[in-house]
Amino acid sequence: MPLIPEEPQIHESAQGPRVTPASGRTTPTPRPVPGPRPAAPPRPGRPGPARPTPPAQRTPREPAVKPGPSVPAASGPSAAASAPAGAAASVPQIQLIPASAEGALDAAEEAVDLLLDSGRAPGEVLVITTGDPHPWATHELSFGDASYWAQHDAGDDVFYADAAALGRAASRPVVVVAVNGGSEETAVGALPTALARAGALLIVCGDPQRINAMLGAGV
């Protein structure tokens, strides 16, 4: 009797081949490789450049000082006519800045600031006081007379001197005189010397009536 092959039995528990992993479990996704970090935001600070540099040259050469009466460098109507043709350009201009004796030094300081803002080099400015010396001069003289005048000879910064020492000061394009006190004789004597030291401009800070009287007496 021939053998009949048995039919394969399928058990109910058989679920067939697994093609996907169990529900709820996924294949782990590889983590991304760290790339370059974004640039950090700039730290808070001053906007723009750290400190603006002043222009190398400024077109206005004369200071925009406070308006004040200007007086001729030499008294008398015939002074300009008798001067040589080329000498008129070398005569410095005189400009008055009204101020009290107590405020003359502050007015002189403001004039210096405006001179520097207009393009004048610090070494072109000489400041003379007829009364109390400028605090800078007092401080520098505390280190000795030689050190004080060495800075004058260097000529690279504004120099402050007392009227009594004006004869030792060299000429500079601009001389600023602060009539901040002192004797009448000292002030009257300082103005013509200051005018002789000024190459282009003499600025006098003080009482206009008193300065005009001094200029008439001393110049």
Backbone as ProteinMPNN parsed JSONL, in Angstrom:
{"seq_chain_A": "MPLIPEEPQIHESAQGPRVTPASGRTTPTPRPVPGPRPAAPPRPGRPGPARPTPPAQRTPREPAVKPGPSVPAASGPSAAASAPAGAAASVPQIQLIPASAEGALDAAEEAVDLLLDSGRAPGEVLVITTGDPHPWATHELSFGDASYWAQHDAGDDVFYADAAALGRAASRPVVVVAVNGGSEETAVGALPTALARAGALLIVCGDPQRINAMLGAGV", "coords_chain_A": {"N_chain_A": [[0.864, -1.182, 0.0], [0.699, 2.089, -0.965], [2.52, 4.812, 0.472], [1.081, 7.688, 1.78], [1.97, 10.927, 1.64], [2.145, 12.892, 4.556], [0.137, 15.723, 5.22], [1.438, 18.919, 5.773], [1.186, 20.175, 9.027], [-0.323, 23.01, 10.327], [0.222, 25.025, 12.956], [-1.725, 26.839, 15.258], [-0.443, 28.641, 16.816], [1.651, 29.629, 15.435], [2.949, 32.503, 13.99], [4.046, 33.373, 11.705], [6.842, 34.598, 9.791], [8.795, 37.201, 11.318], [8.805, 40.452, 10.259], [9.111, 43.023, 10.937], [10.339, 44.928, 13.687], [9.191, 44.633, 17.094], [6.149, 46.279, 18.064], [6.286, 49.754, 18.968], [8.981, 49.936, 19.415], [11.686, 51.368, 17.9], [14.192, 51.588, 15.39], [17.221, 52.792, 16.584], [18.091, 56.156, 15.953], [20.969, 57.533, 14.495], [22.949, 59.93, 16.24], [23.369, 63.369, 15.338], [26.455, 64.552, 13.987], [28.418, 66.838, 15.736], [28.698, 70.106, 14.441], [30.45, 73.082, 13.272], [30.419, 75.691, 15.714], [28.004, 78.277, 15.953], [28.844, 81.72, 15.4], [29.642, 83.623, 18.25], [27.575, 86.103, 19.726], [28.517, 89.575, 19.603], [30.161, 91.067, 22.395], [28.595, 93.335, 24.662], [29.369, 96.747, 24.281], [31.118, 99.819, 23.513], [29.435, 101.467, 20.914], [30.348, 101.318, 17.466], [33.623, 102.464, 16.361], [36.385, 102.168, 18.681], [37.585, 104.554, 19.578], [37.291, 107.564, 18.039], [39.595, 108.899, 15.691], [41.176, 112.046, 15.387], [40.938, 114.144, 12.486], [43.648, 114.332, 10.132], [44.28, 116.796, 9.033], [42.707, 119.892, 9.339], [40.52, 122.076, 7.809], [39.745, 124.794, 8.695], [41.817, 127.204, 10.048], [41.909, 129.276, 11.82], [40.734, 130.023, 15.108], [37.388, 129.365, 16.217], [36.526, 131.279, 18.201], [34.731, 132.893, 20.898], [32.731, 135.618, 19.874], [34.275, 138.74, 19.902], [35.509, 142.041, 20.483], [37.788, 143.167, 18.076], [41.012, 144.533, 17.885], [43.386, 146.72, 16.411], [46.781, 145.715, 15.836], [48.726, 147.629, 16.1], [48.645, 150.929, 17.311], [47.052, 153.893, 16.084], [46.213, 155.582, 13.08], [48.042, 155.699, 11.005], [49.659, 153.52, 11.139], [49.344, 151.136, 9.616], [49.673, 152.172, 7.059], [52.282, 153.068, 7.03], [53.712, 150.76, 7.259], [55.728, 148.252, 5.646], [54.923, 146.67, 2.469], [54.916, 143.847, 2.556], [54.895, 143.392, 5.256], [52.471, 143.587, 6.534], [51.089, 141.189, 6.585], [52.423, 139.748, 8.531], [51.798, 140.869, 10.922], [50.331, 140.17, 13.954], [46.933, 139.279, 14.651], [44.702, 140.746, 16.999], [42.516, 139.642, 19.424], [39.789, 140.098, 21.582], [38.348, 138.622, 24.435], [35.671, 139.016, 26.368], [35.72, 138.912, 29.881], [35.54, 138.396, 33.413], [37.933, 139.079, 36.057], [37.999, 136.839, 37.652], [36.964, 134.92, 35.955], [38.648, 134.861, 33.795], [40.679, 132.973, 33.381], [39.264, 130.62, 32.917], [37.982, 131.379, 30.565], [40.204, 131.593, 28.918], [41.017, 128.919, 28.853], [38.863, 127.783, 27.494], [39.156, 129.062, 25.058], [41.567, 127.914, 24.236], [40.762, 125.257, 23.904], [39.025, 125.55, 21.73], [40.808, 126.452, 19.833], [42.425, 124.172, 19.462], [40.47, 122.41, 18.544], [39.933, 123.57, 16.123], [42.081, 122.922, 14.607], [44.612, 123.728, 15.3], [47.879, 122.873, 16.376], [48.877, 121.543, 19.545], [51.415, 122.419, 20.359], [51.594, 124.919, 19.262], [50.528, 126.844, 20.827], [50.626, 129.238, 23.389], [50.036, 130.083, 26.715], [49.449, 132.74, 28.859], [49.391, 134.001, 32.149], [48.349, 136.682, 34.196], [47.791, 136.93, 36.842], [47.179, 134.655, 39.361], [49.05, 131.669, 38.829], [48.542, 129.188, 36.237], [47.025, 126.051, 37.118], [48.362, 123.829, 35.982], [50.933, 124.808, 35.489], [51.775, 125.339, 38.097], [51.826, 122.749, 39.126], [53.75, 121.475, 37.482], [56.013, 122.999, 38.002], [56.571, 122.173, 40.514], [58.191, 120.025, 40.235], [60.575, 121.052, 39.614], [62.483, 123.749, 38.182], [64.012, 123.297, 35.892], [62.903, 120.982, 34.715], [60.389, 121.942, 34.127], [60.824, 124.014, 32.196], [62.0, 122.487, 30.27], [59.899, 121.177, 29.071], [58.739, 123.313, 27.81], [60.727, 123.905, 25.918], [60.616, 121.593, 24.405], [58.292, 121.894, 22.946], [55.922, 120.525, 22.19], [53.427, 120.639, 23.263], [50.665, 122.48, 24.74], [51.747, 125.335, 26.456], [51.976, 126.783, 29.64], [52.531, 129.787, 31.286], [53.705, 132.174, 33.68], [53.193, 135.725, 33.721], [55.462, 137.053, 34.574], [57.493, 135.432, 33.717], [57.44, 135.637, 31.038], [59.329, 136.791, 29.361], [61.194, 134.812, 28.991], [59.944, 132.937, 27.48], [59.511, 131.388, 24.307], [58.604, 132.407, 20.947], [55.356, 131.736, 19.634], [52.807, 130.579, 17.35], [50.225, 131.29, 18.308], [49.224, 133.197, 21.04], [47.77, 133.267, 24.164], [46.41, 135.365, 26.517], [45.512, 135.543, 29.835], [43.988, 137.782, 31.731], [43.899, 137.638, 34.731], [44.044, 138.925, 37.152], [46.591, 140.277, 39.297], [49.081, 142.915, 39.35], [48.569, 146.201, 37.956], [50.746, 147.122, 36.593], [52.113, 144.774, 35.945], [50.294, 143.523, 34.183], [50.061, 145.454, 32.144], [52.663, 145.494, 31.183], [52.852, 142.895, 30.233], [51.273, 142.605, 27.945], [52.411, 143.935, 25.537], [54.719, 142.359, 25.279], [53.634, 139.824, 24.971], [52.333, 140.229, 22.566], [54.515, 140.518, 20.901], [55.473, 137.944, 20.993], [53.526, 136.496, 19.718], [52.851, 134.879, 16.748], [50.769, 134.809, 14.855], [48.259, 135.252, 16.067], [46.866, 136.944, 18.814], [45.17, 136.439, 21.706], [43.266, 137.924, 24.143], [41.967, 137.622, 27.299], [39.701, 139.058, 29.418], [38.643, 142.048, 31.166], [37.165, 144.168, 28.866], [37.362, 147.055, 28.73], [39.451, 147.592, 30.46], [41.485, 146.164, 29.189], [41.662, 147.46, 26.704], [42.555, 149.931, 27.578], [45.028, 149.161, 28.577], [46.257, 148.247, 26.243], [46.392, 150.621, 24.809], [48.185, 151.978, 26.393], [50.402, 150.338, 26.538], [51.069, 149.286, 24.052]], "CA_chain_A": [[0.0, 0.0, 0.0], [1.611, 3.269, -1.05], [2.481, 5.776, 1.577], [0.587, 9.029, 1.408], [2.682, 11.928, 2.494], [1.282, 13.651, 5.46], [0.08, 17.159, 4.958], [2.06, 19.672, 6.891], [0.242, 20.75, 9.984], [-0.07, 24.424, 10.674], [-0.217, 25.263, 14.325], [-2.312, 28.183, 15.408], [0.471, 29.563, 17.52], [2.663, 30.171, 14.524], [2.567, 33.819, 13.506], [4.751, 33.697, 10.483], [8.152, 35.262, 10.014], [8.767, 38.608, 11.746], [9.456, 41.317, 9.277], [9.399, 44.321, 11.58], [10.527, 44.768, 15.132], [7.975, 44.749, 17.9], [5.536, 47.606, 18.069], [6.773, 50.663, 20.024], [10.448, 50.003, 19.409], [12.191, 51.771, 16.587], [15.645, 51.509, 15.237], [17.821, 54.056, 17.073], [18.608, 57.062, 14.922], [22.306, 58.029, 14.902], [22.998, 61.355, 16.608], [24.137, 64.173, 14.355], [27.824, 64.916, 14.353], [28.474, 68.295, 15.998], [29.38, 70.925, 13.446], [31.051, 74.309, 13.821], [29.499, 76.477, 16.509], [27.74, 79.622, 15.385], [29.646, 82.792, 15.992], [29.036, 84.204, 19.443], [27.226, 87.53, 19.528], [29.53, 90.465, 20.179], [29.912, 91.534, 23.745], [28.153, 94.752, 24.689], [30.453, 97.716, 24.459], [30.883, 101.083, 22.836], [29.086, 101.297, 19.499], [31.276, 101.902, 16.503], [35.042, 102.332, 16.697], [36.688, 102.407, 20.087], [37.786, 105.985, 19.794], [37.563, 108.186, 16.737], [40.828, 109.662, 15.599], [40.936, 113.342, 14.756], [41.479, 114.225, 11.125], [45.04, 114.765, 10.066], [44.294, 118.22, 8.765], [41.405, 120.524, 9.364], [40.61, 123.251, 6.95], [39.816, 126.102, 9.359], [43.047, 127.394, 10.801], [41.709, 130.256, 12.876], [39.775, 129.484, 16.064], [36.041, 129.927, 16.244], [36.35, 131.724, 19.567], [33.565, 133.723, 21.092], [32.881, 136.929, 19.249], [34.76, 139.799, 20.767], [36.043, 143.15, 19.698], [39.159, 143.051, 17.593], [41.697, 145.816, 17.871], [44.593, 146.633, 15.582], [47.991, 145.385, 16.575], [49.461, 148.858, 16.353], [47.706, 152.037, 17.432], [47.288, 155.014, 15.174], [45.755, 155.275, 11.715], [49.127, 155.65, 10.025], [50.535, 152.369, 11.365], [49.299, 150.221, 8.478], [50.172, 152.826, 5.854], [53.737, 153.201, 7.088], [54.361, 149.453, 7.262], [56.054, 147.741, 4.316], [53.842, 145.922, 1.838], [54.912, 142.458, 3.01], [54.901, 143.272, 6.708], [51.122, 143.582, 7.08], [50.658, 139.81, 6.816], [53.096, 139.205, 9.703], [51.282, 141.503, 12.134], [49.307, 139.279, 14.51], [45.613, 139.813, 14.967], [44.382, 140.782, 18.423], [41.101, 139.375, 19.674], [39.432, 140.222, 22.985], [37.246, 137.808, 24.933], [35.262, 139.628, 27.635], [35.66, 138.016, 31.045], [35.963, 138.999, 34.672], [39.24, 138.586, 36.504], [37.817, 135.479, 38.174], [36.642, 133.999, 34.864], [39.567, 135.013, 32.66], [41.419, 131.739, 33.136], [38.332, 129.688, 32.283], [37.801, 131.829, 29.179], [41.424, 131.229, 28.19], [40.976, 127.472, 28.634], [37.898, 127.522, 26.432], [39.772, 129.507, 23.808], [42.553, 126.902, 23.851], [40.029, 124.1, 23.38], [38.529, 125.879, 20.397], [41.972, 126.495, 18.948], [42.806, 122.8, 19.139], [39.406, 121.831, 17.726], [39.983, 124.154, 14.782], [43.21, 122.367, 13.878], [45.914, 124.163, 15.819], [48.642, 121.886, 17.135], [49.088, 122.018, 20.92], [52.684, 123.111, 20.492], [51.526, 126.254, 18.674], [49.765, 127.707, 21.728], [51.242, 129.665, 24.641], [49.056, 130.727, 27.581], [50.091, 133.595, 29.861], [48.508, 134.47, 33.217], [48.881, 137.867, 34.874], [47.559, 136.768, 38.271], [47.572, 133.324, 39.833], [49.488, 130.804, 37.721], [47.679, 128.075, 35.857], [47.33, 124.87, 37.943], [49.354, 122.965, 35.346], [52.258, 125.384, 35.724], [52.11, 125.123, 39.504], [52.153, 121.332, 39.299], [55.007, 121.135, 36.816], [57.117, 123.671, 38.686], [56.891, 121.442, 41.744], [59.245, 119.065, 39.901], [61.813, 121.774, 39.349], [62.467, 124.729, 37.106], [64.613, 122.731, 34.679], [61.928, 120.084, 34.099], [59.291, 122.773, 33.618], [61.212, 124.688, 30.947], [62.308, 121.466, 29.259], [58.668, 120.941, 28.327], [58.588, 124.461, 26.914], [61.672, 123.765, 24.808], [60.183, 120.484, 23.547], [57.335, 122.497, 22.024], [54.942, 119.585, 21.654], [52.158, 120.741, 23.975], [50.331, 123.825, 25.202], [52.604, 125.712, 27.573], [51.397, 127.799, 30.507], [53.596, 130.518, 31.969], [53.34, 133.404, 34.371], [53.616, 136.916, 32.984], [56.817, 137.408, 34.983], [58.44, 134.59, 32.983], [57.139, 135.734, 29.61], [60.534, 137.12, 28.617], [61.952, 133.592, 28.703], [59.167, 132.08, 26.572], [59.766, 131.562, 22.874], [57.445, 132.788, 20.143], [54.471, 130.686, 19.14], [51.815, 131.192, 16.462], [49.1, 131.837, 19.058], [49.459, 133.484, 22.454], [46.537, 133.575, 24.885], [46.704, 136.045, 27.785], [44.406, 135.598, 30.783], [44.169, 138.878, 32.691], [43.179, 137.086, 35.877], [44.51, 139.59, 38.361], [47.933, 140.816, 39.246], [49.181, 144.369, 39.365], [48.363, 146.869, 36.676], [52.049, 147.203, 35.918], [52.414, 143.459, 35.363], [49.424, 143.291, 33.039], [50.411, 146.39, 31.069], [53.935, 145.061, 30.607], [52.755, 141.582, 29.596], [50.604, 142.639, 26.654], [53.296, 144.13, 24.38], [55.611, 141.201, 25.131], [52.831, 138.743, 24.405], [52.113, 140.55, 21.155], [55.761, 140.231, 20.192], [55.653, 136.49, 20.942], [52.462, 135.892, 18.911], [53.163, 134.92, 15.333], [49.587, 135.033, 14.021], [47.053, 135.639, 16.792], [46.942, 137.209, 20.25], [43.853, 136.428, 22.33], [43.341, 138.476, 25.498], [40.738, 137.351, 28.045], [39.601, 139.941, 30.569], [37.725, 143.174, 31.052], [37.527, 144.87, 27.618], [37.775, 148.44, 28.956], [40.796, 147.586, 31.044], [42.443, 145.694, 28.184], [41.862, 148.539, 25.726], [43.414, 150.942, 28.217], [46.391, 148.608, 28.624], [46.816, 148.223, 24.901], [46.744, 151.984, 24.45], [49.324, 152.423, 27.183], [51.584, 149.49, 26.41], [51.385, 148.844, 22.678]], "C_chain_A": [[0.891, 1.219, 0.0], [1.388, 4.21, 0.112], [2.04, 7.124, 1.063], [1.299, 10.056, 2.293], [1.71, 12.742, 3.32], [1.322, 15.135, 5.107], [0.715, 17.92, 6.125], [0.991, 20.297, 7.759], [0.671, 22.17, 10.367], [-0.624, 24.668, 12.051], [-0.71, 26.708, 14.444], [-1.353, 29.164, 16.068], [1.501, 30.172, 16.604], [2.169, 31.476, 13.922], [3.267, 34.203, 12.215], [6.063, 34.421, 10.786], [7.976, 36.732, 10.406], [9.528, 39.464, 10.726], [9.796, 42.678, 9.867], [9.604, 44.083, 13.039], [9.212, 44.973, 15.85], [7.492, 46.172, 17.907], [6.073, 48.422, 19.235], [8.268, 50.772, 20.075], [10.905, 50.315, 17.999], [13.695, 51.645, 16.566], [16.27, 52.818, 15.687], [18.431, 54.859, 15.938], [19.974, 57.587, 15.342], [22.265, 59.525, 15.187], [23.806, 62.149, 15.572], [25.511, 64.524, 14.875], [27.885, 66.415, 14.612], [29.256, 69.02, 14.92], [29.993, 72.159, 14.076], [30.006, 75.129, 14.575], [29.224, 77.815, 15.831], [28.54, 80.677, 16.114], [28.904, 83.398, 17.165], [28.688, 85.658, 19.188], [28.255, 88.424, 20.173], [29.147, 90.917, 21.571], [29.455, 92.989, 23.727], [29.318, 95.667, 24.963], [30.104, 99.0, 23.77], [30.48, 100.845, 21.393], [30.106, 101.95, 18.601], [32.711, 101.703, 16.93], [35.297, 102.717, 18.131], [36.869, 103.878, 20.387], [38.093, 106.635, 18.457], [38.836, 108.99, 16.754], [40.563, 110.985, 14.915], [41.512, 113.369, 13.353], [42.887, 114.782, 11.115], [45.147, 116.265, 9.85], [42.869, 118.728, 8.81], [41.501, 121.834, 8.622], [40.631, 124.566, 7.702], [41.048, 126.199, 10.214], [42.903, 128.412, 11.913], [40.638, 129.759, 13.822], [38.422, 130.161, 15.953], [35.72, 130.36, 17.668], [35.136, 132.612, 19.659], [33.778, 135.087, 20.45], [33.309, 137.962, 20.264], [35.335, 140.906, 19.918], [37.481, 142.896, 19.303], [39.756, 144.445, 17.503], [42.925, 145.689, 17.017], [45.81, 146.356, 16.428], [48.803, 146.617, 16.889], [48.477, 150.014, 16.372], [48.059, 153.136, 16.441], [46.877, 154.679, 13.775], [46.87, 155.145, 10.708], [49.992, 154.415, 10.154], [50.539, 151.442, 10.158], [49.871, 150.865, 7.229], [51.679, 152.906, 5.842], [54.45, 151.869, 7.057], [54.683, 149.034, 5.84], [54.934, 146.855, 3.795], [53.779, 144.499, 2.347], [54.812, 142.308, 4.5], [53.51, 143.181, 7.283], [50.67, 142.163, 7.394], [51.269, 139.228, 8.08], [52.611, 139.837, 10.997], [50.198, 140.622, 12.704], [47.996, 140.002, 14.754], [45.404, 139.756, 16.468], [42.884, 140.579, 18.583], [40.852, 139.397, 21.179], [38.261, 139.303, 23.303], [36.836, 138.388, 26.278], [35.141, 138.59, 28.743], [36.066, 138.8, 32.274], [37.33, 138.453, 35.051], [39.138, 137.157, 37.022], [37.554, 134.473, 37.062], [37.592, 134.052, 33.694], [40.298, 133.715, 32.345], [40.519, 130.69, 32.487], [38.088, 130.069, 30.822], [39.02, 131.469, 28.337], [41.458, 129.734, 27.888], [40.006, 127.115, 27.516], [38.454, 127.95, 25.076], [40.797, 128.491, 23.314], [41.861, 125.68, 23.271], [39.528, 124.357, 21.965], [39.669, 125.973, 19.385], [42.374, 125.088, 18.513], [41.75, 122.134, 18.272], [39.449, 122.356, 16.293], [41.198, 123.69, 13.989], [44.572, 122.824, 14.346], [46.588, 123.021, 16.576], [48.875, 122.408, 18.548], [50.378, 122.805, 21.093], [52.701, 124.504, 19.906], [50.916, 127.282, 19.626], [50.554, 127.955, 23.011], [50.2, 130.433, 25.444], [49.794, 131.468, 28.696], [49.037, 134.02, 30.884], [49.168, 135.657, 33.908], [48.701, 137.789, 36.383], [48.065, 135.423, 38.752], [47.996, 132.459, 38.659], [48.47, 129.715, 37.428], [48.033, 126.853, 36.716], [48.358, 123.938, 37.315], [50.762, 123.483, 35.605], [52.695, 125.174, 37.162], [52.535, 123.682, 39.741], [53.512, 121.005, 38.694], [56.209, 121.801, 37.484], [57.483, 122.978, 39.995], [57.969, 120.389, 41.504], [60.562, 119.754, 39.56], [61.711, 122.676, 38.139], [62.99, 124.146, 35.796], [63.626, 121.822, 33.958], [60.78, 120.869, 33.467], [59.648, 123.404, 32.274], [61.642, 123.708, 29.871], [61.07, 121.14, 28.434], [58.375, 122.105, 27.374], [59.479, 124.303, 25.687], [61.28, 122.625, 23.868], [59.147, 120.962, 22.538], [56.306, 121.555, 21.441], [53.61, 119.634, 22.389], [51.903, 122.196, 24.333], [51.187, 124.135, 26.423], [51.978, 126.882, 28.312], [52.51, 128.46, 31.31], [53.017, 131.749, 32.643], [53.871, 134.597, 33.582], [55.042, 137.321, 33.339], [57.868, 136.617, 34.214], [58.247, 134.684, 31.478], [58.377, 136.042, 28.783], [61.354, 135.901, 28.245], [61.235, 132.7, 27.695], [59.493, 132.409, 25.121], [58.473, 131.927, 22.155], [56.662, 131.549, 19.718], [53.414, 131.34, 18.263], [50.666, 131.857, 17.19], [49.504, 132.015, 20.513], [48.123, 133.898, 23.06], [46.927, 134.17, 26.231], [45.431, 136.063, 28.617], [44.716, 136.684, 31.804], [43.341, 138.509, 33.922], [43.648, 137.682, 37.197], [45.917, 140.104, 38.183], [47.912, 142.329, 39.222], [48.946, 144.935, 37.97], [49.666, 146.927, 35.888], [52.402, 145.889, 35.247], [51.594, 143.216, 34.108], [49.784, 144.176, 31.86], [51.708, 145.962, 30.407], [53.843, 143.747, 29.863], [52.19, 141.669, 28.191], [51.541, 142.917, 25.477], [54.273, 142.978, 24.177], [54.875, 140.015, 24.534], [52.562, 138.977, 22.925], [53.359, 140.248, 20.328], [56.003, 138.735, 20.061], [54.632, 135.817, 20.026], [52.797, 136.012, 17.432], [51.976, 135.256, 14.46], [48.415, 135.62, 14.792], [47.36, 135.837, 18.268], [45.511, 137.29, 20.774], [44.021, 136.901, 23.772], [41.987, 138.29, 26.163], [40.718, 138.225, 29.296], [38.577, 141.025, 30.334], [38.089, 144.009, 29.823], [38.009, 146.297, 27.836], [39.19, 148.49, 29.529], [41.832, 147.156, 30.023], [42.704, 146.776, 27.146], [42.748, 149.625, 26.296], [44.858, 150.462, 28.274], [47.032, 148.61, 27.26], [47.21, 149.634, 24.451], [47.959, 152.479, 25.174], [50.579, 151.623, 26.872], [51.962, 149.124, 25.012], [51.693, 150.049, 21.812]], "O_chain_A": [[1.747, 1.366, 0.872], [0.29, 4.381, 0.641], [2.543, 7.633, 0.061], [1.217, 10.024, 3.52], [0.656, 13.196, 2.874], [2.356, 15.705, 4.758], [0.532, 17.582, 7.294], [0.019, 20.872, 7.268], [1.828, 22.458, 10.673], [-1.826, 24.527, 12.277], [-0.187, 27.635, 13.826], [-1.461, 30.377, 15.884], [2.16, 31.144, 16.972], [1.058, 31.526, 13.394], [3.055, 35.305, 11.707], [6.328, 34.801, 11.927], [7.102, 37.419, 9.878], [10.691, 39.228, 10.397], [10.66, 43.392, 9.357], [9.083, 43.109, 13.583], [8.236, 45.439, 15.262], [8.258, 47.128, 17.781], [6.293, 47.905, 20.33], [8.781, 51.664, 20.75], [10.56, 49.623, 17.041], [14.36, 51.604, 17.601], [15.869, 53.875, 15.199], [19.166, 54.344, 15.095], [20.115, 58.053, 16.473], [21.626, 60.289, 14.464], [24.787, 61.658, 15.013], [25.696, 64.763, 16.068], [27.437, 67.193, 13.77], [30.346, 68.596, 14.536], [30.046, 72.264, 15.301], [28.861, 75.249, 14.139], [30.11, 78.404, 15.212], [28.866, 80.536, 17.292], [27.702, 83.656, 17.095], [29.43, 86.366, 18.506], [28.819, 88.06, 21.205], [27.974, 91.122, 21.884], [29.878, 93.773, 22.878], [30.164, 95.367, 25.805], [28.939, 99.258, 23.469], [31.144, 100.071, 20.704], [30.66, 103.0, 18.926], [32.991, 100.857, 17.779], [34.543, 103.483, 18.731], [36.337, 104.378, 21.378], [39.077, 106.275, 17.81], [39.126, 109.687, 17.727], [39.796, 111.039, 13.953], [42.487, 112.672, 13.072], [43.268, 115.588, 11.964], [46.013, 116.922, 10.428], [41.941, 118.054, 8.362], [42.451, 122.599, 8.792], [41.468, 125.412, 7.388], [41.286, 125.322, 11.045], [43.694, 128.413, 12.856], [39.694, 129.113, 13.366], [38.314, 131.348, 15.643], [34.764, 129.874, 18.271], [34.576, 133.035, 18.648], [34.879, 135.637, 20.484], [32.755, 138.039, 21.36], [35.615, 140.701, 18.737], [38.292, 142.458, 20.119], [39.094, 145.402, 17.102], [43.469, 144.589, 16.915], [45.861, 146.722, 17.602], [49.52, 146.628, 17.89], [47.573, 150.074, 15.539], [49.208, 153.283, 16.024], [47.164, 153.578, 13.306], [46.677, 154.54, 9.654], [50.947, 154.245, 9.396], [51.601, 151.005, 9.715], [50.492, 150.181, 6.416], [52.301, 152.824, 4.782], [55.663, 151.824, 6.853], [53.976, 149.426, 4.912], [54.108, 146.355, 4.559], [52.683, 143.979, 2.557], [54.654, 141.188, 4.986], [53.356, 142.74, 8.422], [49.943, 141.949, 8.365], [50.7, 138.302, 8.659], [52.982, 139.376, 12.076], [49.221, 140.339, 12.011], [47.975, 141.201, 15.032], [45.87, 138.831, 17.133], [42.084, 141.266, 17.949], [41.598, 138.798, 21.954], [37.302, 139.216, 22.536], [37.586, 138.263, 27.247], [34.539, 137.531, 28.563], [36.842, 139.752, 32.189], [37.823, 137.497, 34.453], [40.062, 136.36, 36.858], [37.884, 133.296, 37.204], [37.38, 133.364, 32.696], [40.513, 133.389, 31.177], [40.96, 129.953, 31.605], [37.998, 129.203, 29.952], [38.884, 131.084, 27.175], [41.875, 129.324, 26.804], [40.293, 126.249, 26.69], [38.242, 127.274, 24.069], [40.89, 128.234, 22.114], [42.31, 125.124, 22.268], [39.599, 123.479, 21.105], [39.505, 125.614, 18.219], [42.631, 124.847, 17.334], [42.085, 121.375, 17.363], [39.047, 121.661, 15.36], [41.332, 124.032, 12.814], [45.59, 122.352, 13.839], [45.938, 122.293, 17.325], [49.054, 123.612, 18.729], [50.434, 123.748, 21.882], [53.7, 125.213, 20.025], [50.798, 128.457, 19.278], [51.075, 127.029, 23.633], [49.549, 131.334, 24.915], [50.645, 130.903, 29.382], [47.913, 134.36, 30.514], [50.37, 135.653, 34.172], [49.378, 138.5, 37.127], [49.237, 135.089, 38.573], [47.371, 132.507, 37.6], [47.644, 129.371, 38.274], [49.206, 126.634, 37.016], [49.145, 123.318, 38.03], [51.673, 122.71, 35.902], [53.858, 124.864, 37.42], [53.492, 123.422, 40.471], [54.33, 120.335, 39.323], [57.297, 121.226, 37.525], [58.578, 123.175, 40.522], [58.593, 119.911, 42.451], [61.552, 119.09, 39.253], [60.96, 122.411, 37.2], [62.478, 124.459, 34.721], [63.514, 121.874, 32.733], [60.27, 120.503, 32.408], [58.867, 123.335, 31.325], [61.651, 124.05, 28.688], [61.172, 120.861, 27.239], [57.838, 121.913, 26.284], [59.045, 124.536, 24.559], [61.573, 122.676, 22.673], [59.123, 120.489, 21.402], [55.854, 121.757, 20.314], [52.753, 118.777, 22.174], [52.796, 123.039, 24.245], [51.336, 123.3, 27.316], [51.512, 127.844, 27.702], [53.327, 127.784, 31.935], [51.988, 132.286, 32.234], [54.869, 134.491, 32.869], [55.756, 137.871, 32.5], [59.003, 137.069, 34.071], [58.826, 133.901, 30.725], [58.479, 135.61, 27.634], [62.128, 135.942, 27.288], [61.849, 131.803, 27.116], [59.72, 133.565, 24.766], [57.382, 131.769, 22.703], [57.222, 130.479, 19.479], [53.147, 132.532, 18.41], [50.173, 132.891, 16.74], [50.053, 131.106, 21.136], [47.433, 134.77, 22.532], [47.678, 133.562, 26.995], [44.392, 136.54, 28.161], [45.603, 136.523, 32.642], [42.233, 139.007, 34.118], [43.645, 137.012, 38.229], [46.377, 140.337, 37.065], [46.856, 142.948, 39.091], [49.102, 144.251, 36.958], [49.672, 146.794, 34.664], [52.92, 145.869, 34.131], [52.12, 142.761, 33.092], [49.813, 143.721, 30.717], [51.838, 146.059, 29.187], [54.643, 143.485, 28.965], [52.582, 140.89, 27.324], [51.475, 142.191, 24.486], [54.62, 142.649, 23.043], [55.416, 139.291, 23.698], [52.562, 138.038, 22.128], [53.264, 139.78, 19.193], [56.665, 138.297, 19.12], [54.847, 134.683, 19.599], [53.003, 137.113, 16.922], [52.133, 135.914, 13.431], [47.648, 136.407, 14.237], [48.025, 135.012, 18.895], [44.731, 138.128, 20.323], [44.82, 136.347, 24.527], [40.97, 138.751, 25.644], [41.616, 138.139, 30.134], [37.751, 140.939, 29.425], [39.21, 144.511, 29.739], [38.97, 146.72, 27.195], [40.011, 149.318, 29.134], [42.933, 147.707, 29.982], [43.849, 146.987, 26.748], [43.594, 150.179, 25.594], [45.793, 151.233, 28.054], [48.211, 148.934, 27.122], [48.234, 149.818, 23.793], [48.701, 153.309, 24.649], [51.689, 152.152, 26.932], [53.089, 148.682, 24.785], [51.983, 149.899, 20.625]]}, "name": "protein", "num_of_chains": 1, "seq": "MPLIPEEPQIHESAQGPRVTPASGRTTPTPRPVPGPRPAAPPRPGRPGPARPTPPAQRTPREPAVKPGPSVPAASGPSAAASAPAGAAASVPQIQLIPASAEGALDAAEEAVDLLLDSGRAPGEVLVITTGDPHPWATHELSFGDASYWAQHDAGDDVFYADAAALGRAASRPVVVVAVNGGSEETAVGALPTALARAGALLIVCGDPQRINAMLGAGV"}
